[in-house]
């Protein structure tokens, strides 16, 4: 099918997200066109991917696509599980999906704090466990 923004394309959340997913699968879409459609609906790319992050995980696993933070994760976790690498995306940081491995949740939050809140006094579960040991 020809590239272009479908006239029914709208990237709102709730019930409409299913329509958006179905439309995106049915034809090719240039990134620039996607950004225009998102902007027209008052969304950012980041907000959109956070809204469909469960679908992104499934696609990443099926196609073995590692997250954008996988290089750092591998360096800090030499004994990593390959499945962890699909989850280590910056947009997954505050995801409460029960399918996300606990060690990935902890690492993403620690990574966030190191990058954006280095003076944060919030203690992670991992830090509490090491202090109590």
C-alpha positions as CSV (number, residue, x, y, z in Angstrom):
1,X,0.0,0.0,0.0
2,X,1.1,3.5,-0.7
3,X,2.8,5.6,2.1
4,X,0.7,8.3,3.7
5,X,-1.3,9.2,6.7
6,X,-4.6,7.5,6.6
7,X,-7.6,9.8,6.9
8,X,-8.8,7.8,10.0
9,X,-5.4,8.0,11.7
10,X,-5.7,9.3,15.1
11,X,-3.3,8.5,17.9
12,X,-5.5,9.0,21.0
13,X,-5.4,6.6,23.9
14,X,-8.0,4.3,25.3
15,X,-10.2,2.5,22.8
16,X,-8.8,4.4,19.9
17,X,-5.3,3.0,20.4
18,X,-6.4,-0.2,18.8
19,X,-7.5,1.6,15.7
20,X,-4.2,3.4,15.5
21,X,-2.3,0.1,15.8
22,X,-4.4,-1.6,13.1
23,X,-3.9,1.3,10.7
24,X,-0.1,1.4,11.3
25,X,0.2,-2.3,10.5
26,X,-1.8,-2.0,7.3
27,X,0.5,0.3,5.3
28,X,3.9,1.9,5.3
29,X,4.3,5.1,7.2
30,X,7.3,7.4,7.1
31,X,8.6,8.7,10.4
32,X,8.0,12.3,9.3
33,X,4.3,11.4,8.6
34,X,4.0,9.7,12.0
35,X,5.3,12.8,13.7
36,X,2.9,15.0,11.8
37,X,0.0,12.8,12.8
38,X,1.1,12.7,16.5
39,X,1.5,16.5,16.6
40,X,-1.9,17.0,15.0
41,X,-3.3,15.0,17.9
42,X,-1.3,16.7,20.6
43,X,1.0,13.8,21.3
44,X,4.8,13.4,21.3
45,X,6.5,10.3,20.0
46,X,7.6,9.5,23.5
47,X,4.0,9.6,24.9
48,X,2.8,7.5,22.0
49,X,5.4,4.7,22.5
50,X,4.7,4.7,26.3
51,X,1.1,4.1,25.3
52,X,1.9,1.1,23.2
53,X,4.9,-0.2,25.1
54,X,3.4,-3.7,25.7
55,X,3.0,-4.1,22.0
56,X,6.6,-2.8,21.5
57,X,7.9,-5.5,23.8
58,X,6.1,-8.2,21.9
59,X,7.5,-6.9,18.6
60,X,11.0,-6.6,20.0
61,X,11.0,-10.1,21.3
62,X,9.7,-11.6,18.1
63,X,12.3,-9.7,16.1
64,X,15.1,-9.8,18.7
65,X,15.4,-6.0,18.8
66,X,17.3,-4.9,21.8
67,X,16.4,-1.7,23.7
68,X,18.2,1.6,23.3
69,X,19.9,1.1,26.7
70,X,21.0,-2.4,26.1
71,X,24.7,-1.5,25.5
72,X,24.9,0.1,29.0
73,X,22.9,-2.7,30.5
74,X,25.3,-5.3,29.1
75,X,28.3,-3.4,30.5
76,X,26.8,-3.2,33.9
77,X,25.3,-6.7,34.0
78,X,27.8,-9.2,32.5
79,X,25.6,-12.2,33.3
80,X,22.5,-10.6,31.6
81,X,19.6,-12.6,30.4
82,X,18.8,-12.0,26.7
83,X,15.2,-11.4,27.5
84,X,16.2,-8.4,29.7
85,X,17.6,-6.6,26.6
86,X,14.1,-6.2,25.0
87,X,12.9,-4.3,28.1
88,X,15.8,-1.9,28.5
89,X,14.4,1.2,26.7
90,X,14.3,4.6,28.3
91,X,10.5,4.8,27.8
92,X,10.1,1.7,29.9
93,X,11.6,3.3,33.0
94,X,8.4,3.8,34.9
95,X,6.5,0.9,33.4
96,X,4.6,-1.2,36.0
97,X,4.0,-4.2,33.6
98,X,4.2,-7.3,35.7
99,X,6.0,-9.1,32.8
100,X,9.0,-6.8,33.2
101,X,11.8,-8.6,35.1
102,X,12.4,-7.1,38.5
103,X,16.1,-6.7,38.0
104,X,15.4,-4.6,34.8
105,X,12.9,-2.4,36.8
106,X,15.6,-1.7,39.4
107,X,18.3,-1.1,36.8
108,X,16.1,1.3,34.8
109,X,15.3,3.3,37.9
110,X,18.9,3.4,39.0
111,X,20.0,4.4,35.5
112,X,17.4,7.2,35.4
113,X,18.6,8.5,38.8
114,X,22.2,8.4,37.7
115,X,21.4,10.4,34.5
116,X,18.8,12.9,35.7
117,X,18.7,12.9,39.5
118,X,22.2,12.1,40.8
119,X,21.6,13.7,44.2
120,X,18.3,11.8,44.7
121,X,17.9,10.5,48.2
122,X,15.4,7.8,47.1
123,X,16.6,4.4,48.1
124,X,16.0,1.5,45.8
125,X,15.0,-2.1,46.8
126,X,18.5,-3.2,45.8
127,X,20.2,-0.6,48.0
128,X,17.9,-1.6,51.0
129,X,18.7,-5.2,50.5
130,X,22.5,-4.6,50.4
131,X,22.2,-2.4,53.6
132,X,20.3,-5.1,55.5
133,X,22.7,-7.9,54.5
